[in-house]
Amino acid sequence: MPALSTAKKNRALLAMADALDAARVNILEANARDLETGRDAGLSDALLDRLALTDSRFNSMVAGVRHVAALPDPVDKRVGKKQKLPNGLTLEKRRAPIGVIAIIYESRPNVTADAAALCVKASSAVILRGGKESVHSNRAIAAAMAAGGEAAGLPRNALQLVQTTDRAAVGELVQMDACVDLVIPRGGESLIRAVVEQSRVPVLKHYKGVCHIFVNKDADLARALPLIENAKCQRPAVCNAVETVLVHKAVAKKFLPQLGSLAQRRGIILRADAATRKIIPAAEPAADDDWFAEYGNLTLAVRVVANVNAAIEHINQYGSHHSDAILTAKEGDARRFLKNVDSAAVYVNASTRFTDGGEFGMGAEMGISTDKFHARGPVGLEELTTYKYLVRGDYAARA
């Protein structure tokens, strides 16, 4: 894989996208089987939504592979400046392939295509292990992409799918530290914690997305409400949906009735502190666990706070270091929030739903990392590389 030129990788990716498109009927039939099995097994509407490949999502999946082909190749890209050292050596740092990346994921079959495309462009081999809910979809997608890539010159087995859905296969895969260089789990917190506990291979992860929006005292309340509606209701099951709204006490009496009306209109269950429930009596009392909760549905925690510092303290205590936003007109409060909230993505006057590789201009991504190394936030092409030092001398020996 490291020997592949950019042009050859791009040809392979375009061939993989064409193969996906050509296999559309077969893949959608496989997805229909997965959906039928999921409904029979009693999967929730949220999980069925994650599993479904609509025509629009299929088109986006194919377009995503083509978009990765059009992105700049990160491999061999120089990091920083080339240096001439006092000892006579010339030193440069360049991006390099990670090697073999294992992706372990649940439900969403489009991850199969995203992961394959990104790893190929980053000159790494990829081993995919999807969930049992999407097994037929994953097999059809992986088979089409592997055949398309190999026909265009991609090394055989550069893309592999673990065929069994037996959970023991995950435990074995993540112990193969002599063969696998990085594991990326995508899915629920229980899956990710199980991978971390078993793995002998480095793991790039996020446990959950407990995202916050803080409505400051000088926020534009008329515009704040539709932004919160977007962040909560557009796709409540995804990790960048808002789970807690914090409201400055100075605007609580004005804003919270509007939030209560939104909740009633959209079927949102509110879990709230005592100050909020005085204004919205229909809200349910919040337990301490609610501040830590990633609901993944139309449930929203709400709390009144004294000021921006109290909002920051709440977020850093209860959040998951994923994505958090302040709505404000005050630049000083915005800067304080940006500096002191310890999250992968911190926003001013924008929905948390923007935390996404495509929205950040990175193309497809392998999820959102809440780790602090080696990648944080959306994991795109550059985050799927490591680096190495290239050192040149003139038969130099250390004194």
C-alpha positions as CSV (number, residue, x, y, z in Angstrom):
1,M,0.0,0.0,0.0
2,P,2.7,2.6,0.8
3,A,4.2,2.1,-2.7
4,L,0.9,3.2,-4.5
5,S,1.1,6.5,-6.3
6,T,-1.6,9.1,-5.7
7,A,-2.8,8.6,-9.3
8,K,-3.2,4.8,-8.8
9,K,-5.0,5.2,-5.5
10,N,-7.4,7.7,-7.1
11,R,-8.1,5.4,-10.1
12,A,-8.8,2.6,-7.6
13,L,-11.2,4.8,-5.6
14,L,-13.1,5.9,-8.7
15,A,-13.4,2.3,-9.7
16,M,-14.7,1.4,-6.2
17,A,-17.3,4.1,-6.5
18,D,-18.4,2.9,-10.0
19,A,-18.6,-0.7,-8.6
20,L,-20.8,0.5,-5.8
21,D,-23.1,2.3,-8.2
22,A,-23.3,-0.8,-10.4
23,A,-24.2,-3.0,-7.5
24,R,-26.9,-0.6,-6.2
25,V,-29.8,-3.0,-6.7
26,N,-28.0,-5.8,-5.0
27,I,-26.9,-3.6,-2.1
28,L,-30.3,-2.1,-1.5
29,E,-31.9,-5.6,-1.5
30,A,-29.3,-6.6,1.1
31,N,-30.2,-3.6,3.1
32,A,-33.9,-4.4,2.9
33,R,-33.1,-7.8,4.4
34,D,-31.2,-6.2,7.2
35,L,-34.1,-3.8,7.9
36,E,-36.6,-6.6,7.9
37,T,-34.5,-8.6,10.4
38,G,-34.0,-5.5,12.5
39,R,-37.7,-4.8,12.7
40,D,-38.4,-8.5,13.6
41,A,-35.8,-8.2,16.3
42,G,-37.4,-5.1,17.8
43,L,-34.8,-2.6,16.9
44,S,-35.7,1.0,17.9
45,D,-36.7,3.5,15.3
46,A,-33.5,5.4,15.9
47,L,-31.4,2.2,15.2
48,L,-33.5,1.4,12.1
49,D,-32.8,4.9,10.9
50,R,-29.1,4.5,11.3
51,L,-29.3,1.1,9.4
52,A,-31.4,2.3,6.5
53,L,-29.8,3.0,3.1
54,T,-32.3,5.4,1.3
55,D,-31.7,6.4,-2.3
56,S,-30.3,9.7,-1.0
57,R,-27.9,8.1,1.4
58,F,-26.8,5.6,-1.2
59,N,-26.0,8.5,-3.6
60,S,-24.2,10.3,-0.8
61,M,-22.2,7.1,-0.1
62,V,-21.0,6.8,-3.7
63,A,-20.3,10.5,-3.9
64,G,-18.3,10.3,-0.7
65,V,-16.0,7.8,-2.2
66,R,-15.5,9.9,-5.3
67,H,-14.9,13.0,-3.1
68,V,-12.1,11.1,-1.2
69,A,-10.5,10.5,-4.6
70,A,-10.5,14.2,-5.2
71,L,-9.0,15.2,-1.9
72,P,-5.3,16.0,-1.5
73,D,-3.1,12.9,-0.7
74,P,-1.8,13.3,2.8
75,V,0.9,10.6,2.4
76,D,4.4,12.1,2.1
77,K,3.1,15.6,2.9
78,R,5.8,17.6,4.8
79,V,4.9,18.6,8.3
80,G,6.6,21.9,9.2
81,K,9.8,23.2,7.7
82,K,12.8,21.3,6.4
83,Q,15.8,22.0,8.7
84,K,19.5,22.1,8.4
85,L,20.8,21.1,11.9
86,P,24.0,22.3,13.5
87,N,25.3,18.7,13.4
88,G,25.2,18.9,9.6
89,L,22.1,16.7,9.2
90,T,19.1,17.7,7.1
91,L,15.8,16.8,8.8
92,E,12.3,16.8,7.6
93,K,9.1,15.3,9.0
94,R,6.6,13.8,6.5
95,R,3.2,12.0,6.9
96,A,3.3,8.2,6.5
97,P,0.8,5.4,6.3
98,I,-0.3,3.8,9.6
99,G,-0.3,0.3,8.1
100,V,-3.2,-1.9,8.9
101,I,-6.3,-0.2,10.4
102,A,-9.2,-2.2,11.9
103,I,-12.6,-0.5,12.0
104,I,-15.2,-2.0,14.3
105,Y,-18.7,-0.5,13.9
106,E,-22.4,-0.9,14.4
107,S,-25.5,-0.5,12.3
108,R,-24.6,2.2,9.8
109,P,-23.6,0.4,6.5
110,N,-22.2,3.6,4.9
111,V,-19.3,3.3,7.3
112,T,-18.1,0.3,5.2
113,A,-17.6,2.6,2.2
114,D,-16.3,5.6,4.1
115,A,-13.7,3.5,6.0
116,A,-12.5,1.7,2.9
117,A,-12.1,4.9,0.9
118,L,-10.3,6.8,3.6
119,C,-7.9,4.0,4.4
120,V,-7.1,3.4,0.7
121,K,-6.4,7.1,0.2
122,A,-4.2,7.1,3.3
123,S,-2.2,4.1,1.9
124,S,-3.3,1.7,4.7
125,A,-5.0,-1.7,4.5
126,V,-8.3,-1.9,6.2
127,I,-10.0,-4.7,8.1
128,L,-13.7,-4.0,8.6
129,R,-15.9,-5.7,11.2
130,G,-19.5,-4.4,11.1
131,G,-22.4,-5.2,13.4
132,K,-24.8,-8.1,12.9
133,E,-27.7,-5.7,12.2
134,S,-26.1,-4.6,8.9
135,V,-24.3,-7.9,8.0
136,H,-26.0,-8.3,4.5
137,S,-25.5,-4.7,3.6
138,N,-21.8,-4.7,4.7
139,R,-21.0,-7.8,2.8
140,A,-22.6,-6.4,-0.4
141,I,-20.8,-3.1,-0.1
142,A,-17.4,-4.6,0.8
143,A,-17.6,-7.1,-2.0
144,A,-18.4,-4.5,-4.7
145,M,-15.6,-2.1,-3.5
146,A,-13.0,-4.8,-3.1
147,A,-13.7,-6.1,-6.7
148,G,-13.7,-2.6,-8.1
149,G,-10.5,-1.7,-6.4
150,E,-8.6,-4.9,-7.3
151,A,-9.6,-4.5,-11.0
152,A,-8.1,-1.0,-10.9
153,G,-4.8,-2.3,-9.4
154,L,-5.4,-2.2,-5.7
155,P,-3.5,-4.9,-3.9
156,R,-5.6,-8.0,-3.2
157,N,-6.9,-8.0,0.4
158,A,-6.2,-4.3,0.9
159,L,-9.9,-4.2,1.9
160,Q,-11.2,-7.1,4.0
161,L,-14.4,-7.7,5.8
162,V,-14.6,-10.0,8.8
163,Q,-17.4,-12.3,7.7
164,T,-18.5,-13.6,11.1
165,T,-20.7,-11.7,13.5
166,D,-19.5,-13.7,16.4
167,R,-18.4,-11.2,19.1
168,A,-15.4,-13.4,19.9
169,A,-13.9,-12.3,16.6
170,V,-13.6,-8.7,17.9
171,G,-11.7,-9.8,20.9
172,E,-9.3,-11.8,18.7
173,L,-8.8,-9.0,16.2
174,V,-7.9,-6.3,18.8
175,Q,-5.3,-8.6,20.3
176,M,-3.4,-8.9,17.1
177,D,-0.8,-6.2,17.8
178,A,1.7,-7.9,15.5
179,C,-0.6,-7.5,12.5
180,V,-2.9,-4.5,13.3
181,D,-1.6,-1.0,13.9
182,L,-4.7,0.9,14.9
183,V,-8.3,0.1,16.0
184,I,-11.1,2.6,15.5
185,P,-14.4,1.5,17.1
186,R,-17.6,3.3,16.0
187,G,-20.8,2.7,17.9
188,G,-22.3,2.8,21.3
189,E,-20.4,3.4,24.5
190,S,-20.6,-0.3,25.5
191,L,-19.0,-1.4,22.3
192,I,-16.2,1.1,22.6
193,R,-15.5,0.3,26.2
194,A,-15.4,-3.4,25.4
195,V,-12.8,-2.8,22.6
196,V,-10.6,-0.6,24.8
197,E,-10.7,-3.2,27.7
198,Q,-9.7,-6.0,25.4
199,S,-7.3,-4.3,23.0
200,R,-3.5,-4.7,22.8
201,V,-3.6,-2.4,19.8
202,P,-3.8,1.5,20.1
203,V,-7.5,2.6,20.0
204,L,-8.8,5.9,18.6
205,K,-12.2,6.5,20.1
206,H,-15.0,8.5,21.6
207,Y,-17.2,7.0,24.3
208,K,-20.3,9.2,23.8
209,G,-21.5,12.6,22.6
210,V,-22.9,14.6,25.5
211,C,-23.1,17.9,23.6
212,H,-24.2,21.2,25.1
213,I,-25.6,24.5,23.9
214,F,-25.4,27.5,26.3
215,V,-27.9,30.3,25.8
216,N,-26.1,33.4,27.1
217,K,-27.9,36.4,28.5
218,D,-27.3,38.4,25.3
219,A,-28.2,35.7,22.8
220,D,-30.6,36.4,20.0
221,L,-33.4,34.3,21.4
222,A,-35.5,34.3,18.3
223,R,-32.6,32.7,16.4
224,A,-31.5,30.5,19.3
225,L,-34.7,28.4,19.3
226,P,-34.5,27.1,15.7
227,L,-30.8,26.4,16.2
228,I,-31.6,24.2,19.2
229,E,-34.3,22.6,17.3
230,N,-31.8,21.8,14.5
231,A,-29.2,20.4,17.0
232,K,-31.8,18.2,18.8
233,C,-34.3,17.2,16.2
234,Q,-32.6,16.9,12.8
235,R,-31.0,13.5,13.7
236,P,-31.4,12.9,17.5
237,A,-29.5,9.5,17.4
238,V,-26.2,10.9,16.1
239,C,-23.3,11.8,18.4
240,N,-23.2,15.5,17.6
241,A,-26.9,16.1,18.5
242,V,-27.3,18.4,21.5
243,E,-28.2,16.6,24.8
244,T,-28.2,19.5,27.3
245,V,-29.2,23.1,27.0
246,L,-27.9,25.5,29.6
247,V,-29.7,28.9,29.9
248,H,-28.4,32.0,31.6
249,K,-30.6,33.0,34.5
250,A,-31.1,36.5,33.2
251,V,-33.1,35.2,30.2
252,A,-34.6,32.1,31.7
253,K,-38.1,33.5,32.2
254,K,-38.2,34.8,28.6
255,F,-36.6,31.9,26.8
256,L,-37.7,28.8,28.7
257,P,-41.4,29.1,27.8
258,Q,-40.4,29.2,24.2
259,L,-38.3,26.1,24.7
260,G,-41.2,24.4,26.4
261,S,-43.4,25.2,23.4
262,L,-40.8,23.7,21.1
263,A,-40.7,20.6,23.2
264,Q,-44.4,20.2,23.1
265,R,-44.6,20.8,19.3
266,R,-41.7,18.4,18.5
267,G,-42.4,15.7,21.2
268,I,-39.2,16.4,23.1
269,I,-39.1,15.1,26.7
270,L,-37.5,17.7,29.0
271,R,-35.5,16.6,32.1
272,A,-34.8,19.8,34.0
273,D,-33.5,21.3,37.2
274,A,-35.8,23.0,39.8
275,A,-35.3,26.5,38.4
276,T,-36.4,25.3,35.0
277,R,-39.4,23.4,36.3
278,K,-40.7,26.5,38.0
279,I,-41.0,28.0,34.5
280,I,-41.9,24.8,32.6
281,P,-43.9,22.7,35.1
282,A,-44.4,19.9,32.5
283,A,-40.7,19.2,32.5
284,E,-39.6,16.0,34.4
285,P,-37.2,16.4,37.3
286,A,-33.6,15.7,36.2
287,A,-31.5,13.3,38.2
288,D,-27.7,13.6,38.4
289,D,-27.3,10.9,35.7
290,D,-29.2,13.1,33.2
291,W,-26.4,15.6,33.1
292,F,-24.1,12.7,31.9
293,A,-26.6,11.2,29.5
294,E,-26.3,10.7,25.8
295,Y,-30.0,10.1,25.1
296,G,-29.8,9.5,21.4
297,N,-33.5,10.3,21.1
298,L,-35.9,13.3,21.7
299,T,-35.0,13.8,25.3
300,L,-33.3,17.0,26.4
301,A,-31.7,18.0,29.7
302,V,-32.2,21.7,30.7
303,R,-30.5,23.7,33.4
304,V,-30.4,27.3,34.4
305,V,-26.9,28.6,35.2
306,A,-25.7,31.9,36.7
307,N,-23.2,32.9,34.1
308,V,-20.8,31.8,31.4
309,N,-18.3,30.5,34.0
310,A,-21.0,28.3,35.5
311,A,-21.8,27.0,32.0
312,I,-18.2,26.2,31.3
313,E,-17.9,24.4,34.7
314,H,-21.0,22.3,34.0
315,I,-19.8,21.3,30.5
316,N,-16.3,20.3,31.7
317,Q,-17.7,18.3,34.6
318,Y,-20.5,16.5,32.8
319,G,-19.7,16.6,29.1
320,S,-17.8,14.1,27.0
321,H,-15.4,16.5,25.3
322,H,-17.2,16.2,22.0
323,S,-19.0,19.4,20.8
324,D,-20.3,22.3,22.8
325,A,-21.7,25.7,21.8
326,I,-22.3,29.2,23.2
327,L,-25.0,31.5,21.7
328,T,-23.9,35.0,22.5
329,A,-23.3,38.5,21.1
330,K,-20.6,39.3,23.6
331,E,-17.1,38.6,22.2
332,G,-15.5,38.5,25.6
333,D,-17.8,35.6,26.7
334,A,-17.3,33.9,23.4
335,R,-13.5,34.0,23.7
336,R,-13.7,32.7,27.3
337,F,-15.9,29.9,26.3
338,L,-13.7,28.9,23.3
339,K,-10.6,28.9,25.5
340,N,-11.9,27.1,28.6
341,V,-14.3,24.5,27.3
342,D,-12.2,21.3,27.0
343,S,-13.9,19.7,23.9
344,A,-12.8,18.6,20.5
345,A,-15.1,21.2,18.8
346,V,-16.2,24.4,20.5
347,Y,-18.7,26.7,18.7
348,V,-19.9,30.2,18.9
349,N,-23.4,30.8,17.4
350,A,-23.6,27.5,15.6
351,S,-25.2,24.1,15.9
352,T,-23.2,21.2,17.3
353,R,-24.5,19.2,14.3
354,F,-21.6,20.7,12.3
355,T,-19.0,18.4,13.9
356,D,-18.6,16.2,10.9
357,G,-15.7,15.6,8.4
358,G,-17.8,16.6,5.4
359,E,-19.0,19.8,7.1
360,F,-15.4,20.6,8.1
361,G,-14.2,20.2,4.5
362,M,-12.4,17.0,5.2
363,G,-14.6,14.7,3.1
364,A,-15.7,11.4,4.6
365,E,-14.5,10.7,8.1
366,M,-14.0,7.8,10.5
367,G,-16.0,9.4,13.3
368,I,-15.2,11.9,16.0
369,S,-12.3,11.4,18.4
370,T,-12.6,12.8,21.9
371,D,-9.1,11.6,22.6
372,K,-6.3,14.2,23.0
373,F,-3.8,12.3,20.8
374,H,-3.0,11.4,18.1
375,A,-6.3,12.9,16.6
376,R,-9.1,14.9,18.1
377,G,-12.4,15.8,16.5
378,P,-13.4,14.5,13.0
379,V,-11.0,11.8,11.9
380,G,-10.3,12.5,8.3
381,L,-7.4,11.6,5.9
382,E,-4.6,13.4,7.8
383,E,-5.7,11.8,11.0
384,L,-5.4,8.4,9.4
385,T,-1.7,8.9,8.9
386,T,1.3,8.9,11.2
387,Y,4.6,10.6,10.4
388,K,8.3,9.8,10.2
389,Y,11.5,11.7,10.2
390,L,13.6,11.7,7.0
391,V,17.2,12.4,7.8
392,R,20.1,13.0,5.4
393,G,23.8,13.3,6.0
394,D,27.1,13.1,4.3
395,Y,28.4,9.9,5.9
396,A,27.7,11.6,9.2
397,A,28.9,10.0,12.5
398,R,27.9,11.4,15.8
399,A,30.8,13.0,17.7
